[in-house]
Amino acid sequence: MNIRTKNVLSCLVLRPWLIMPFGVWIVVSVIYYWWLISRISVLESQNNVYKTQLTLSHQAMKEISVEYTTTYQVPVIPDSIGTLCETIHIALVCMGKCTRLITPMFKSLLHNRQNPLHFHMVVDNTAEHTVAVLFDTWMLPDVKYTCYNAQNRLSEVRWIPNSHYSGVYALVKLLFPDILPENLDRIIVLDSDLTFLSDVAEIWRMFRNMTNEQINYSDLCVSFRSAQNIKLRTHLYYMDYSYNNIDDFDVTLVLQLSMDRLQFLERLVNHWEGPLSAAIYLSDCDVTKLESFTRDWSDTLSSRKNIGYHLVFKHDSVHYPVNYLRNVALENVNTPYVFLMDVDFVPMAGLYQHLRDAIRLINPYPQKKCLVVPAFETQRYRASVPRDKAALLARLAARHGAGDVAPFRTREWPRGHRATNYTRWMTATAPYEVEWESDYEPYLVVHRSVPKYDTRFSGFGWNKVSHSVELRATGHRALVLPAAFLVHTPHAPSPDITAFRADPHYRVCLALLKQEFMDDLSRKYNMTLGGPSKLDSVYLGQAKSLLLNQAKELP
């Protein structure tokens, strides 16, 4: 017995009243330890049950996993036409360092799409790896891509005359029929500078309405008439403009152009020191290129503040809106007179001051006179422009030798400028009046209150002629200036003139528009302006035949 036990017993003997509490404490302790021992037994039993259940669960999961991997298959969703499961195929050219420029278009397209997409990317060696890494790391759901390396095929289109800022890459689309797989029966071809504001499926659904003829006989000219009614987003005076030194004889050169003609504007400005109003047709992505060209690449344009740059933004549903653009430029001048010209001409030296002097001498506005500036042409790309009439006459006289200048379009379209009477002009020393003739389309100096251009004429054909016809209907007279001239220089044909030459429906539609315009003009001014030409009568007959055939097909 140790000392502590002796002390407890001594305490109980000396203090007998502690015996009862001490006994109770012993009994409670014994009962508590017995309960703990019994709980351990119960916990061990429950633990064994849990182990058994866990083992059974593992076995069941293994059986389920085996059955899943051996019997279950992911259902195949069919690429059904007209459903959200239909894959939309899109073709783009991405060559050089294009991925930085093309990514914003991808993002806008993907943000608005619902269908699966398959991009067919025509690339070169530089872009192929970049495009592959971009798509592989982007990991876009329901998006596939295929690259077609056309590096070795650029020589097939390099020979085509081309002044596009993208160089030969702009022509690669011509190779799509040979590059893309034969089993692709439909595909949307896009430019890299687009921004999508709606689902690309809206374009894809248009395939359902297409036929082999690709013509909507209910309205042969729907694309032209849409240009007459549409409003195009326009930003006037995009660059700094300041020109206030104006008198009663001042004149502004008025013209329109697309971005691929921008270098012509620079050349023209070198020969025209007066104010200029230019309507430029472009996309949003082209604005930066325009700024860079005028600011960083052209000393002439960057130093001029008397050029009004009016930006008109592209709309894909219309032909090139040439007369719409002319009206934008014409409506935004602050001089009393305007010189209506095209950007692919070069004026003679000092033409601005020459026209001011002619306006002061003739005073054309009260007499409703239009001053005609005769047009000539050269077939040499690098030919210099004669400085004055004497130099021009020398070039005309030496046409079979070193001469390279001739009256404008005497072979292709003699009716366009024949009324100018070039034979008389060569010896004239004073202004002379000429009669308006059918299809006459001279370049004119007129008062800015002149009638606007008719916007139903877009693309190629009769866009300037229609304006001349209305000038004639309003009583304007044509007066040829004896010492002024312009020279046209060669360039690649526009897409619209190519369509006019290749597509008979284009010419049929133009004949219809001409007849409608003449009828409207006769009613507007209560006068007879003559019937259609022999060639137009042929096209009008074809149009009537098409419409009659369509009427027979209707139920």
MARZASE-244514 format. One record per residue (C-alpha): residue in three letters; z negated, x negated, y negated. Coordinates in steps of 0.5 Angstrom, whole numbers, plus 500, padded with zeros to 3 digits. Example, Ala and Ser with C-alpha at 12.3 -4.5 7.8 and 13.67 -1.06 7.14 Angstrom:
BEGIN
ala484475509/ser486473502/
***
This chain:
BEGIN
met500500500/asn502497494/ile498497487/arg503503484/thr501507490/lys494506489/asn494507482/val497514483/leu492516489/ser486513484/cys489518479/leu489524484/val482523486/leu479522479/arg483528476/pro483533482/trp487538477/leu493534478/ile494535485/met497542484/pro503539480/phe504533484/gly505537490/val510542487/trp514536484/ile514533491/val517540494/val522541489/ser525534490/val525535497/ile529541496/tyr534538491/tyr536532496/trp537537501/trp542541497/leu545535495/ile546533502/ser549540504/arg554540498/ile557533501/ser558536507/val562542504/leu566537499/glu568533505/ser571540509/gln574542503/asn577535502/asn580535509/val583542508/tyr587539501/lys589533505/thr592538510/gln596542505/leu598536501/thr601533508/leu605540509/ser608540502/his611533503/gln614535509/ala617542506/met620538500/lys623533505/glu626539509/ile628542502/ser631536499/val635535506/glu638542506/tyr640541498/thr644535499/thr647537505/thr649545504/tyr649546496/gln655544492/val656545484/pro661550482/val668549479/ile669552473/pro676554472/asp681551466/ser683558465/ile688560459/gly685564454/thr677563456/leu672558453/cys673554459/glu680552457/thr681545455/ile685544449/his689538449/ile690534442/ala694528441/leu693522435/val696516433/cys690511433/met693504431/gly690498427/lys683499424/cys683507425/thr677508428/arg673508422/leu678513418/ile679518424/thr671519426/pro670524420/met676528423/phe672528430/lys666530427/ser668536423/leu673538429/leu667537434/his662541430/asn666547430/arg669547437/gln667551443/asn672549448/pro672543452/leu677537449/his681532452/phe684527447/his690523448/met690517444/val696513443/val693506441/asp695499440/asn691492443/thr687492437/ala684500437/glu684501445/his678497446/thr675500440/val676507442/ala674506449/val667504447/leu667509442/phe668515447/asp664512452/thr658510448/trp658517444/met657521451/leu660527448/pro659533453/asp666537455/val670531452/lys675527455/tyr680522453/thr686518455/cys689512452/tyr696510452/asn697503449/ala704503445/gln703496443/asn710494446/arg714500444/leu713499436/ser720496436/glu723503438/val721505431/arg721499427/trp728500425/ile727506422/pro727506414/asn720507412/ser716507406/his709510408/tyr703507407/ser701506414/gly708502416/val711503423/tyr705507425/ala707513422/leu713513426/val709512433/lys709520433/leu716520435/leu715517441/phe710522444/pro715526448/asp716519452/ile709517452/leu705523454/pro705525461/glu710530463/asn705535466/leu702537459/asp706543457/arg702544450/ile699539446/ile696539439/val698533435/leu694531429/asp693526423/ser687522422/asp686525415/leu684532417/thr678536416/phe676542420/leu673548417/ser674552423/asp675552431/val681548433/ala682554438/glu685558433/ile691553433/trp691553440/arg691560441/met698560437/phe701558443/arg701565446/asn706567441/met711562442/thr718563445/asn723558447/glu727560440/gln721559436/ile723564431/asn720570428/tyr726574427/ser722580424/asp721575418/leu726569418/cys723566412/val715567413/ser714560411/phe718560405/arg715566402/ser708564404/ala709558399/gln711564393/asn704567394/ile699561396/lys694558391/leu693550392/arg687547390/thr688543384/his685538380/leu688537373/tyr687530370/tyr684526375/met684520372/asp683518365/tyr688521360/ser688520352/tyr694522348/asn694525342/asn699522337/ile704528337/asp709530333/asp714536333/phe719531336/asp715528342/val717529349/thr713528356/leu716526362/val715532368/leu715530375/gln712531382/leu711527388/ser708526395/met704519396/asp710516400/arg713516393/leu708513389/gln711506389/phe717510385/leu712512380/glu710505378/arg717503378/leu719509373/val713508368/asn716501367/his722504364/trp718510360/glu713508355/gly712515353/pro707521356/leu708523363/ser705529367/ala705528374/ala703533380/ile701529386/tyr701532393/leu696529397/ser690530402/asp683529401/cys683522404/asp689520400/val685520394/thr682514395/lys688510396/leu691513390/glu685510386/ser686504389/phe693503388/thr693505381/arg687501379/asp687495384/trp695494386/ser699496379/asp698493373/thr702498370/leu699504372/ser692501371/ser693500364/arg696506362/lys692512359/asn698517357/ile699519364/gly696526367/tyr695525374/his694532377/leu692532384/val695538389/phe692538395/lys696539402/his696546405/asp699546412/ser702553413/val708551407/his714547406/tyr713542401/pro711546395/val716542390/asn717548385/tyr709549385/leu708542384/arg713542378/asn710548375/val703544375/ala706538372/leu710543367/glu704547365/asn699541363/val703537357/asn701537350/thr708535347/pro713540344/tyr718538349/val719536356/phe724532360/leu724535367/met726529372/asp725527379/val721521381/asp726517385/phe730516378/val730510374/pro731511366/met735507362/ala731502357/gly728505351/leu730513354/tyr723515351/gln725513344/his732515345/leu730522347/arg725523341/asp731521336/ala736526339/ile731532339/arg730530331/leu737530330/ile739536334/asn733541334/pro734544340/tyr728549341/pro731554335/gln738554338/lys735555346/lys739548347/cys738544353/leu739537353/val743534359/val741527361/pro747525366/ala745522373/phe748516376/glu746513383/thr747506386/gln747505394/arg743498393/tyr736498395/arg735492390/ala740493385/ser738493377/val739499373/pro743498367/arg740497360/asp745501356/lys751505356/ala756499355/ala752496361/leu753502366/leu760503364/ala762496366/arg758497373/leu763503373/ala769500372/ala768494377/arg766499383/his771496388/gly768489386/ala761488384/gly760495381/asp755499385/val754505380/ala757512381/pro756519378/phe750522382/arg752525389/thr760526388/arg761526395/glu755529398/trp754535393/pro759535387/arg757541385/gly750539383/his753535377/arg760536376/ala759540370/thr756534366/asn764532366/tyr763525367/thr770523365/arg768526358/trp762522358/met764516358/thr768516352/ala763521348/thr760519342/ala757525340/pro753531344/tyr758536347/glu756543350/val758544357/glu758551361/trp753553367/glu757552373/ser755555380/asp750550383/tyr749546377/glu742542377/pro742537371/tyr736533369/leu734537362/val730536356/val727543354/his722546350/arg715547354/ser716554353/val722554358/pro721559364/lys717556370/tyr720554377/asp721560382/thr716558388/arg719561393/phe724555394/ser720550397/gly722544402/phe729542401/gly735546397/trp736550391/asn729549388/lys732546381/val739550381/ser734556381/his731554375/ser738552372/val740559373/glu734562370/leu736558364/arg743561364/ala740568364/thr735567359/gly741565354/his740557354/arg746552353/ala747546356/leu748540351/val750533354/leu747527351/pro753522350/ala749515351/ala743517355/phe743516363/leu739516369/val740512376/his738514382/thr736509388/pro736510395/his730512400/ala729515406/pro731522407/ser725527407/pro723531413/asp725537409/ile732535408/thr732533415/ala730540417/phe736543413/arg741538416/ala739539423/asp736547423/pro741552422/his735557421/tyr733553415/arg740554412/val740561414/cys733562411/leu735559404/ala741563404/leu737569404/leu732567399/lys738565394/gln741572395/glu734575394/phe733571388/met739573385/asp738580386/asp731579383/leu734576377/ser739581375/arg734586375/lys729582371/tyr735580365/asn739586367/met745582368/thr750580373/leu750573375/gly755573381/gly755574388/pro754569394/ser759563395/lys763563401/leu758558405/asp752563403/ser756569406/val757566413/tyr749564413/leu748571410/gly752574416/gln748570421/ala742572418/lys744580419/ser746578426/leu739576428/leu736581425/leu740586428/asn739583435/gln732583434/ala732591432/lys736592438/glu730589442/leu725593439/pro722599444/
***
